[in-house]
């Protein structure tokens, strides 16, 4: 019996010396890289299940990473959802909410007029059916008006909904951030919507998983552009 107790004591002692591997830590969702940042959140996979993603950097003399932070970072732009690609002679990169366009003459990034481009690509019916986004006003709406008159008339479209109007103008430069309204305020069932050139503003009439009744949200314009198939596969991958 003594030998058995001695053997068991020795086994327990030796077991305490064995270096068992530590549990594997969850991969970081995003992290700094040289000259920028890498994000996995918009890779199309369940959160944290894949290490693939998109970087946003200052490479090549185009400071998209700096501009991303200046323009509101993830809170305002969402996560990067594409690599850089060329469009109409400009370098662009999509995030969930917008598409950034580098303008060398201004030495800064602007938001692409995504909702204009979706109209030009014939996607209005798809937007209405799939994403509750109204179509655009005819070009005759601006006929006979100078630039100031065009702005005034299109901004007046927002007067029908105080919450949407407040959300649109809640920016030091709403024209640059949002573009002009492309539609009047439309009742799209359980949500009031106004479509602008660069963003879609929604006021929910009922509670939904992502918003309470009465709350205003901004649709993911960059995701709409990507979902419509307008980002090249080489940049979306």
NORGIJO-V170788 format. One record per pair of residues at least 4 apart in sequence whose ideal C-beta (glycine too) atoms are under 6 Angstrom apart, sorted by the first residue. I is the first residue (numbers start at 1). J is the second residue. Records with the same first field share a line. If there is no record, write none. Layout:
# NORGIJO-V170788
I->J + J
This chain:
# NORGIJO-V170788
26->48
27->51
29->40 + 41
30->39
31->38
32->37
33->38 + 55
35->57 + 58 + 59
36->55 + 56 + 57 + 65
37->56
38->53 + 55
39->53 + 54 + 79 + 80
40->53
41->79
42->79 + 81 + 96
43->50 + 52 + 53
45->49 + 50
54->80
56->64 + 65 + 68 + 80
57->65
58->63 + 65 + 66
62->91 + 102
63->67
64->68 + 93 + 100
67->71 + 109
69->73
72->76 + 77
77->95 + 97 + 98
78->95 + 96 + 97
79->96
80->95
81->94 + 95 + 96 + 222 + 226
82->93 + 94 + 231 + 235 + 236
83->235
84->91 + 93
85->232 + 235
87->92
90->101
91->102
92->99 + 101
93->100
94->99 + 222 + 226 + 231
95->222
96->220 + 222 + 223
97->220 + 221 + 222
98->111 + 221 + 222
99->112 + 114 + 222 + 225
100->109
101->110 + 112
102->109
103->110
111->198
113->179 + 197 + 198
114->221 + 225
115->182 + 195 + 197
116->197
118->123 + 228
119->124 + 136
123->127 + 228
124->135
126->130
127->131 + 133
132->188
133->195 + 200
134->183 + 186 + 193 + 195
136->182 + 183
137->141
142->150
145->149 + 150
151->155
154->180 + 181
157->181 + 184
158->165 + 168
160->185
161->185 + 192
163->203 + 216
164->194 + 201 + 203
167->201 + 216
168->174 + 178 + 201
169->174
171->177
173->177
174->178
178->196 + 198 + 199
179->196 + 197 + 198
180->197
181->194 + 196
182->195
183->195
185->192 + 194
186->193
187->192
188->193
190->205 + 206
191->202 + 204
192->203
193->202
194->201
195->200
199->218 + 221
200->219
202->217
203->216
204->208 + 211 + 213 + 215
206->213
207->212 + 213
211->215 + 217
223->227
225->230
226->231
231->235 + 236
